[in-house]
Amino acid sequence: MSKLSKVITALFLVCALTLSGCASLIPDVAEAEPITVQDLTVSIPVYFEDMSVYQDSLPASGFFMYGYSEIVLTGLRDDKTLFEEVPTLEEYAKILISNSEVDAQVEIIDGLTTFTYFQLKNSQSYTCFAAVFEGTDSFWIVTGSCQTMNFKYAQEKFIEIFKSIQVA
């Protein structure tokens, strides 16, 4: 199993262990602290736990993972030098969808370039809501994941967090 596969498996294990199934337990994201990972700054709600113990398993390109009861938030950086021709945000999202072999369509929601896909782990259905961002030298994919039954409640929180993101 590759290191990336181990991290993804660990992510979903964290999800399975921390998600309680009660959407009403997702607190307001108003209280947040900005964190910076390389060229990305995001306001993470103060009640989220830094899951950075998983960082050692990924390339040093840029990665973060935070979680709280109902949701897990991850971010992964791609350097623009990986592309012969720099894609638009929508093209980048389509590249990610194609490379991940997930069934998803790019949508613009509240000015964010997003896509939503589903995963089944240990008989549990998870919804992953991703947004892509562009900086001077990089692209980022930031994904919020939760049990599918809680997604309609969590999506609003993910959008609030995504709207706080700034990439230099």
trRosetta pair geometry for C-beta under 8 A, 3 or more apart (Angstrom, degrees):
i j d omega theta_ij theta_ji phi_ij phi_ji
1 5 4.7 -123 -175 91 89 129
1 6 5.6 110 126 -60 116 85
1 9 7.5 -10 -179 -9 144 144
2 5 4.5 99 55 5 80 102
2 6 7.0 -139 97 -6 44 85
3 6 5.5 -53 -151 34 34 114
3 7 6.5 34 151 -19 66 103
3 57 4.7 -171 -178 -174 100 82
3 58 6.9 179 132 -80 113 41
4 7 5.7 -53 -150 34 34 111
4 8 6.4 32 153 -17 67 104
4 57 7.6 160 -78 143 33 97
4 58 6.8 76 -98 -109 72 80
5 8 5.7 -54 -146 38 32 110
5 9 6.2 34 153 -19 65 106
6 9 5.7 -54 -147 38 30 112
6 10 6.2 32 152 -21 64 106
6 57 5.9 -114 87 -164 112 144
7 10 5.5 -53 -147 37 32 113
7 11 6.4 41 150 -26 64 101
7 54 5.3 113 -135 179 94 116
7 57 4.6 170 -67 104 107 129
7 58 5.8 35 -67 -59 166 99
8 11 5.4 -45 -150 28 33 117
8 12 6.7 23 156 -10 63 103
9 12 6.1 -61 -152 41 31 103
9 13 6.3 35 149 -22 66 107
10 13 5.4 -53 -145 36 34 114
10 14 6.3 39 153 -21 66 101
10 54 5.7 175 102 -110 144 127
10 57 7.7 112 16 41 146 163
11 14 5.8 -54 -154 33 29 112
11 15 6.5 31 147 -20 63 104
11 54 7.4 87 -65 -151 78 172
11 65 6.8 -124 -106 -135 98 138
11 72 6.2 147 -169 142 88 155
11 74 6.5 -22 -126 -55 136 145
11 145 7.3 80 157 39 112 156
12 15 5.1 -42 -146 33 41 118
12 16 6.2 43 153 -22 67 101
12 119 7.0 -101 -102 116 133 137
12 121 4.3 -154 171 -113 138 174
12 122 7.9 160 144 5 112 103
12 126 6.8 -131 -128 -11 99 161
12 145 7.9 -85 -97 147 69 155
13 16 5.7 -52 -146 36 32 110
13 17 6.2 22 157 -12 65 110
14 17 6.0 -64 -145 42 27 104
14 18 5.8 0 166 -1 67 119
14 51 6.4 29 -134 -131 163 149
14 65 7.9 99 55 163 167 129
14 67 5.7 -139 153 -56 125 169
14 72 6.0 103 104 -97 115 140
15 18 6.5 -75 -137 46 20 93
15 19 5.6 12 176 -20 65 119
15 67 7.7 -135 -82 -130 56 134
15 72 5.2 -87 -81 -8 89 134
15 121 7.4 89 73 65 124 144
15 126 6.2 29 149 -110 156 140
15 145 5.8 -61 -99 116 138 120
15 146 7.5 -167 -149 -115 111 31
15 147 7.6 153 168 -54 107 71
16 19 6.7 -49 -123 30 17 103
16 121 6.4 -115 -59 112 120 117
16 122 5.7 41 -115 48 149 142
16 124 6.1 155 -110 33 95 153
18 67 5.7 89 78 154 169 129
18 68 7.5 -176 162 150 133 12
18 69 6.0 -143 163 -124 92 21
18 70 8.0 -107 128 -33 92 14
18 72 7.4 112 63 -63 134 99
19 69 7.0 89 -115 160 39 50
19 70 5.9 67 -129 -134 78 38
19 71 7.8 78 -98 -55 97 29
19 146 6.5 142 -116 -153 130 69
19 147 5.1 142 160 -26 150 109
19 150 7.4 -154 -163 15 117 149
20 25 6.2 14 61 39 130 158
20 69 5.8 -32 2 -168 109 94
20 70 7.0 -63 33 -78 82 70
21 147 6.4 -12 -100 45 65 162
21 149 7.0 16 -146 78 79 130
21 150 7.1 -151 -142 -51 36 120
22 25 4.6 71 96 -10 103 112
22 70 7.7 -104 72 -84 55 111
23 26 6.0 -29 -173 0 56 111
23 70 6.6 91 -119 -131 48 145
23 149 7.7 -129 -46 122 114 78
23 150 4.3 174 -86 -135 98 90
23 152 7.9 -1 -138 68 159 76
23 153 3.7 114 -175 31 127 162
23 154 7.1 -115 -136 -39 98 82
24 153 7.7 -92 -63 -148 39 158
25 69 5.5 -102 124 145 122 152
25 70 6.1 158 83 -44 95 116
26 69 7.1 -159 -88 86 58 116
26 70 4.6 -62 -78 38 96 153
26 71 6.9 57 -118 -14 116 113
26 150 7.6 134 -36 180 129 121
26 153 5.9 151 28 137 141 113
26 154 6.1 -165 -97 -93 162 74
26 157 5.9 -110 166 -42 131 153
27 45 7.3 152 83 -179 102 146
27 47 6.1 63 48 27 138 157
28 31 7.5 83 97 9 90 80
29 32 6.0 27 168 -60 80 116
29 43 8.0 110 160 116 106 104
29 45 4.6 -98 -136 -75 75 118
29 157 5.3 134 -34 -147 129 87
29 160 4.9 144 67 104 141 140
29 161 6.2 -103 -167 -60 157 85
31 45 6.4 71 83 -151 69 74
31 46 4.9 -49 130 11 104 117
31 47 7.6 76 84 -17 113 89
32 43 3.8 70 133 163 135 101
32 44 6.0 159 -158 75 94 24
32 45 5.0 -57 -96 -89 83 42
32 46 6.4 -153 -109 -30 27 73
32 161 7.8 173 -120 -109 148 78
32 164 6.8 -73 120 -117 159 171
33 43 6.8 161 76 -151 18 68
33 44 6.1 -28 64 62 73 79
33 46 5.6 83 -13 -87 102 81
34 41 5.3 9 -173 -179 113 105
34 42 7.0 158 -145 83 65 26
34 43 5.1 -42 -85 -91 65 68
34 44 7.7 116 -126 13 19 73
34 164 7.7 -147 -102 161 85 119
35 41 7.1 174 84 -148 37 60
35 42 6.1 -18 56 62 84 76
35 43 7.9 142 11 -109 69 22
35 44 5.3 8 1 3 118 121
35 64 7.0 133 114 -137 136 157
36 40 7.0 163 -151 87 57 47
36 41 4.7 -24 -96 -95 82 83
37 40 5.4 -12 63 63 82 98
37 42 8.0 -11 14 14 100 103
37 62 5.4 122 140 -161 104 93
37 63 7.2 -121 177 63 146 21
37 64 4.8 -136 -49 -44 157 119
37 75 6.6 146 58 86 146 131
37 77 7.5 -156 121 -35 107 125
38 62 4.3 -70 10 -101 140 122
38 77 6.1 -12 54 -56 148 167
38 138 7.4 67 122 -18 132 168
39 62 7.6 -55 27 -102 75 156
39 77 7.6 111 42 -127 92 139
39 135 4.9 119 126 173 132 170
39 136 7.3 -117 -169 37 153 89
39 137 6.8 138 -19 53 166 97
39 138 5.7 147 55 28 133 133
39 167 5.7 57 126 -164 95 73
39 168 4.4 -116 -164 49 95 94
40 62 6.9 111 13 175 116 138
40 75 6.4 -149 106 162 160 150
40 77 6.9 -153 -14 -83 126 112
40 133 7.1 105 -117 88 113 142
40 135 7.1 -119 -72 -47 74 137
40 138 7.8 -92 -45 94 98 137
40 140 5.3 75 -82 -73 143 159
40 142 8.0 169 -175 -64 149 119
40 165 6.5 -20 -166 -160 98 98
40 166 7.4 154 -155 82 50 47
40 167 5.0 -19 -100 -101 74 82
40 168 7.9 -133 -67 10 32 76
41 165 7.1 156 83 -150 51 48
41 166 4.8 -7 57 58 100 95
41 167 7.8 -174 22 -78 65 38
41 168 8.0 65 -7 -30 99 92
42 64 7.8 -167 39 69 131 153
42 75 7.1 -180 -12 -50 151 153
42 142 7.0 144 -92 -120 151 152
42 161 6.6 38 -179 176 111 87
42 164 5.8 94 -158 99 58 101
42 165 4.8 -9 -98 -98 89 79
42 166 7.9 -176 -72 24 48 61
43 161 6.8 -145 76 -137 75 64
43 164 3.7 -82 24 168 105 154
44 48 5.1 -95 168 53 104 141
44 66 5.3 159 -149 -58 135 178
44 73 7.2 -174 -124 76 99 148
44 161 7.2 41 -106 -139 47 115
45 48 5.1 105 70 -19 81 102
45 68 6.9 -54 81 -8 121 158
45 161 7.4 -73 -23 -89 91 110
47 68 5.4 76 117 -126 90 144
48 66 4.1 40 158 165 129 118
48 67 6.4 141 -158 66 86 16
48 68 4.6 -91 -103 -38 61 114
48 73 7.0 -26 -142 28 148 121
49 66 6.6 160 74 -159 40 69
49 67 5.7 -28 56 66 91 72
49 68 6.4 141 4 -78 79 68
50 64 8.0 -67 -144 -163 84 94
50 65 7.8 98 -171 84 50 61
50 66 5.9 -36 -103 -104 43 83
51 54 5.9 9 140 8 93 112
51 65 4.0 -64 76 110 111 103
51 66 6.1 179 9 -98 91 23
51 67 5.4 47 -39 3 130 104
51 72 7.5 -6 1 -145 156 101
52 55 4.8 -6 -172 -19 74 120
52 64 6.9 -35 -92 -138 88 66
52 65 6.7 165 -77 50 41 83
53 56 7.5 -36 174 9 45 104
54 57 5.6 -51 -175 30 66 116
54 58 7.2 46 139 -12 82 107
54 63 7.9 -102 105 136 90 130
54 65 5.5 7 52 30 127 148
55 58 6.2 -74 -157 40 43 101
55 63 5.5 163 -124 84 79 113
55 64 7.7 -2 -87 -100 109 40
55 65 7.6 -158 -60 15 75 101
58 61 7.7 -85 146 36 99 88
58 63 4.6 64 88 -34 149 165
58 76 7.5 -115 -172 -120 148 103
59 63 7.7 124 66 -29 58 123
61 76 7.4 42 91 -175 113 74
61 77 4.9 -157 138 82 89 94
61 78 6.8 18 163 -99 142 31
61 79 6.3 -116 -144 -27 109 94
62 75 7.3 -51 139 122 94 98
62 76 7.0 129 95 -162 76 36
62 77 3.0 32 64 12 124 136
62 138 7.2 32 24 -157 152 156
62 140 7.3 -72 111 -105 133 99
63 74 7.5 -18 -167 -171 82 91
63 75 6.7 167 -150 87 38 65
63 76 5.5 8 -107 -106 80 68
63 77 7.1 -115 -56 12 51 85
64 73 7.8 -9 112 115 98 88
64 74 6.7 174 89 -150 57 48
64 75 4.7 16 45 44 93 103
65 72 6.8 -7 -167 -177 91 100
65 73 7.2 159 -151 86 44 53
65 74 4.8 -4 -102 -104 79 85
65 75 7.9 -156 -66 23 47 63
66 72 7.4 166 88 -157 44 54
66 73 4.8 -10 62 60 90 102
66 74 7.9 -179 24 -75 58 44
67 71 6.8 -163 -144 102 64 49
67 72 4.3 -16 -102 -108 101 75
67 73 7.0 -178 -79 20 49 67
68 71 6.1 8 60 56 78 78
70 146 5.6 13 158 -131 80 123
70 147 7.8 -90 -159 21 74 91
70 150 5.8 -139 -163 158 113 156
70 153 7.8 -62 174 97 154 116
70 154 6.0 -159 137 -88 119 119
71 144 5.7 -13 -169 -169 122 97
71 145 6.8 145 -157 72 67 46
71 146 4.8 -42 -99 -73 75 108
71 154 5.3 151 -80 -146 122 129
71 157 6.7 -153 -20 95 164 136
71 158 7.4 -159 -153 -69 147 91
72 144 7.3 155 79 -154 46 49
72 145 4.8 -16 60 58 96 100
72 146 7.5 166 18 -71 69 59
73 142 7.0 4 -174 -179 91 94
73 143 7.3 169 -150 87 48 47
73 144 5.3 -15 -100 -100 78 73
73 145 7.9 -174 -76 19 34 71
73 158 7.6 172 -102 -118 102 82
73 161 6.5 -84 -120 143 148 163
74 142 7.1 -180 92 -151 45 52
74 143 5.2 -8 59 57 90 93
74 145 7.5 15 6 -2 104 111
75 140 5.7 -3 -170 -174 104 114
75 141 7.0 170 -148 87 55 47
75 142 4.4 -13 -100 -103 91 81
75 143 7.6 173 -80 17 43 66
76 140 7.0 153 77 -153 39 65
76 141 5.4 -8 57 56 90 92
77 138 5.2 -19 -166 -171 103 137
77 139 7.3 146 -158 80 55 46
77 140 5.3 -29 -99 -98 65 80
78 82 5.8 -76 179 30 98 145
78 92 7.9 179 62 -156 140 117
78 138 6.4 146 77 -161 46 79
78 139 4.7 -12 61 62 102 96
78 140 7.5 -177 20 -81 72 31
78 141 7.6 44 -9 -8 108 94
79 82 5.5 115 75 -20 77 96
79 137 6.5 -23 -147 152 76 89
79 138 5.7 -50 -108 -103 42 82
80 83 6.0 -58 -171 33 57 107
80 86 5.5 4 -164 -111 113 108
80 137 5.6 -133 16 -172 112 43
80 138 6.0 -124 -27 -84 85 26
80 139 6.7 111 -77 -19 75 86
81 137 7.8 -4 -24 -169 89 88
83 86 5.5 113 93 -96 133 43
83 87 6.2 -118 -150 -9 156 86
87 91 3.4 -132 -172 98 114 121
87 92 4.7 157 91 -56 122 71
87 95 6.4 177 5 -21 170 132
88 91 4.6 96 47 8 75 102
88 92 6.9 -133 94 -6 39 87
89 92 5.5 -53 -147 35 32 114
89 93 6.4 35 153 -20 65 102
89 113 4.3 161 139 8 120 165
89 132 5.4 162 -164 99 89 112
89 133 7.5 0 -124 -112 119 16
89 134 5.6 -111 -79 -27 96 118
89 139 7.8 163 -115 -132 66 111
90 93 5.7 -50 -150 33 33 113
90 94 6.5 33 151 -17 63 105
90 106 5.3 106 -149 157 82 161
90 113 5.8 -131 -77 -141 61 131
91 94 5.6 -55 -150 38 34 113
91 95 6.4 40 149 -24 66 101
92 95 5.5 -50 -150 31 33 115
92 96 6.6 34 151 -18 64 103
92 132 5.4 173 100 171 116 154
92 134 7.4 157 3 -76 159 103
92 139 5.1 -153 -156 -145 152 155
93 96 5.7 -54 -153 35 33 112
93 97 6.4 34 150 -20 66 105
93 106 4.6 107 105 -105 137 115
93 113 5.5 -141 -40 151 140 111
93 114 7.6 106 -129 141 146 3
93 115 5.6 145 -179 -19 117 121
93 130 7.6 156 -136 108 97 113
93 132 4.9 -143 -73 -1 89 143
94 97 5.5 -50 -145 36 34 113
94 98 6.2 34 156 -18 66 107
94 106 6.1 -57 -62 -37 81 129
95 98 5.8 -58 -147 39 28 110
95 99 6.1 22 158 -14 66 111
96 99 6.0 -58 -140 42 27 106
96 100 5.9 16 163 -11 64 116
96 115 7.7 171 86 41 114 140
96 130 7.4 -132 123 131 147 155
96 132 7.1 -176 -1 -80 147 130
96 141 5.9 126 -119 -84 157 146
97 100 6.1 -66 -143 44 22 104
97 102 5.9 -98 -150 62 68 89
97 104 4.9 -131 -126 66 119 106
97 105 8.0 71 -128 -84 163 19
97 106 7.3 -117 -25 -53 144 84
97 115 5.9 -80 -76 149 118 171
97 117 7.6 164 -126 -58 87 132
98 101 7.4 21 177 -70 31 48
100 117 7.6 -179 115 28 134 173
102 117 3.9 6 166 -141 136 155
102 118 8.0 155 -162 40 108 48
103 117 6.4 136 63 -130 54 96
103 118 7.7 -20 60 33 99 89
104 115 4.1 81 156 171 128 117
104 116 6.1 175 -133 68 108 39
104 117 4.3 -68 -62 -69 120 97
105 115 6.4 -178 80 -129 28 98
106 113 6.5 -14 -166 -170 107 87
106 114 7.3 138 -157 76 58 37
106 115 5.3 -53 -97 -72 48 105
107 114 5.3 -33 70 73 84 90
107 115 6.5 134 16 -93 80 51
107 116 7.5 -6 20 -2 127 95
108 111 6.9 1 179 -119 98 15
108 112 6.9 156 -157 72 56 40
108 113 6.1 -26 -101 -96 73 55
108 114 7.3 133 -111 22 22 83
109 112 5.4 -28 70 59 73 95
109 114 5.1 -26 23 24 110 137
109 159 6.8 -94 124 -109 116 120
110 159 5.7 79 35 -164 149 124
110 163 6.8 -54 129 -78 130 117
112 131 4.7 -38 175 -135 121 127
112 159 6.9 -158 11 -135 150 81
112 162 5.4 41 -120 135 153 135
112 163 7.1 -96 -59 -75 123 71
113 131 6.5 116 74 -158 55 70
113 132 5.1 -46 92 53 111 93
114 129 6.6 -6 -169 -178 121 82
114 130 6.3 154 -154 86 67 51
114 131 4.8 -34 -94 -93 83 74
114 132 7.7 -180 -88 7 35 73
114 162 7.8 5 -85 -157 113 169
115 130 5.5 -11 60 61 76 101
116 127 6.4 -6 -170 -174 104 99
116 128 7.0 158 -155 83 54 53
116 129 5.2 -12 -105 -105 88 69
116 130 7.4 178 -84 20 37 72
117 127 7.7 161 86 -154 32 56
117 128 5.3 -16 65 61 79 102
117 130 7.5 4 13 1 97 113
118 125 6.2 -14 -169 -169 112 95
118 126 6.8 150 -158 80 60 51
118 127 5.7 -31 -101 -101 75 60
118 128 7.2 178 -90 16 23 82
118 148 6.5 24 -129 -88 108 125
119 125 7.7 152 81 -155 40 49
119 126 4.9 -18 63 62 88 104
119 128 6.3 41 -3 -18 108 118
120 123 7.2 3 -178 -116 98 17
120 124 7.1 158 -155 75 57 39
120 125 5.7 -26 -100 -98 75 63
120 126 7.5 178 -85 18 25 79
121 124 5.7 -27 72 60 70 91
121 126 6.3 8 18 -5 106 123
124 147 6.2 -70 178 -120 111 98
125 147 6.9 81 80 -163 63 68
125 148 4.0 -26 115 2 106 133
125 149 7.6 101 71 -25 104 77
126 145 5.5 17 173 -174 120 103
126 146 6.8 170 -151 90 80 21
126 147 6.1 -65 -103 -106 63 37
126 148 6.2 -154 -119 -40 10 79
127 145 7.1 172 86 -146 45 58
127 146 6.3 -15 57 64 87 71
127 147 7.6 37 13 134 83 18
127 148 4.6 108 -31 -104 99 68
127 151 4.1 8 52 -87 151 139
128 143 5.3 -3 -174 -172 100 120
128 144 7.4 160 -155 81 52 42
128 145 4.7 -15 -103 -98 77 91
129 143 6.8 148 75 -156 42 64
129 144 4.9 -16 61 62 98 92
129 145 7.6 179 20 -79 67 41
129 151 7.2 138 -40 -152 119 106
129 154 7.8 175 12 111 136 101
129 155 5.9 147 -79 -117 167 82
129 158 5.0 87 88 126 133 169
130 141 5.5 -7 -168 -173 119 100
130 142 6.9 152 -152 79 65 40
130 143 4.3 -25 -96 -97 84 87
130 144 7.9 -176 -78 22 40 60
131 141 7.5 158 80 -153 37 55
131 142 5.5 -17 61 62 86 92
131 143 7.9 174 20 -82 59 44
131 158 7.8 159 -15 155 116 103
131 162 4.4 73 26 -140 161 136
131 165 7.7 166 100 25 129 150
132 139 6.3 -6 -173 -177 104 104
132 140 6.8 162 -154 84 55 52
132 141 5.3 -26 -99 -99 79 69
132 142 7.8 168 -91 19 29 70
133 139 6.9 152 81 -162 49 56
133 140 4.5 -9 58 56 101 101
133 141 8.0 179 20 -80 74 26
133 142 6.8 26 -3 -3 116 109
133 165 5.6 -106 -80 128 157 134
133 167 4.8 143 141 -17 118 137
134 138 7.6 177 -154 96 46 49
134 139 5.5 -23 -103 -106 67 73
134 140 7.9 -158 -71 20 25 74
134 167 6.5 180 99 80 23 143
135 138 4.6 14 51 55 112 83
135 139 7.5 -163 22 -77 74 27
135 140 7.3 54 -12 -14 106 103
135 167 3.4 -113 -68 147 101 106
135 168 5.4 35 -153 72 122 39
136 168 6.2 -36 6 132 108 62
138 167 6.7 -124 77 -175 100 126
140 165 7.6 -144 86 -179 142 139
140 167 6.0 -166 4 -91 125 138
142 161 7.8 -140 146 121 136 107
142 162 6.3 167 87 -108 129 84
142 165 6.4 -155 -3 -84 159 154
144 154 6.6 -169 145 151 125 112
144 155 7.8 152 88 -111 135 43
144 157 7.4 169 -159 95 157 89
144 158 3.6 -133 27 -110 159 119
144 161 7.0 123 -70 56 129 136
144 162 7.8 -95 -20 -47 120 103
146 150 4.8 -91 147 84 124 113
146 151 5.8 163 76 -85 108 63
146 154 4.4 116 10 6 160 172
147 150 4.9 71 68 14 86 105
147 151 7.6 -128 96 -40 44 77
148 151 5.5 -24 -152 -17 41 119
150 153 5.4 -61 -174 46 70 110
150 154 5.4 59 132 -20 93 114
151 154 5.6 -66 -134 46 34 104
151 155 5.7 48 167 -41 73 99
152 155 6.3 -33 -138 12 24 116
153 156 7.0 -60 -180 25 34 106
153 157 7.7 21 138 -7 64 110
154 157 5.3 -59 -160 39 52 113
154 158 6.1 54 146 -24 80 101
155 158 5.5 -51 -148 34 35 113
155 159 6.4 37 154 -20 67 103
156 159 5.8 -53 -151 33 30 112
156 160 6.7 34 150 -20 62 103
157 160 5.6 -51 -152 32 34 114
157 161 6.5 30 152 -15 66 105
158 161 5.8 -59 -152 39 32 108
158 162 6.0 33 152 -21 68 109
159 162 5.5 -53 -140 39 31 113
159 163 6.2 34 158 -23 65 105
160 163 6.0 -56 -150 33 26 111
160 164 7.1 26 151 -22 59 104
161 164 5.8 -58 -161 27 36 113
161 165 7.5 49 145 -40 63 94
162 165 5.8 -39 -165 0 42 119
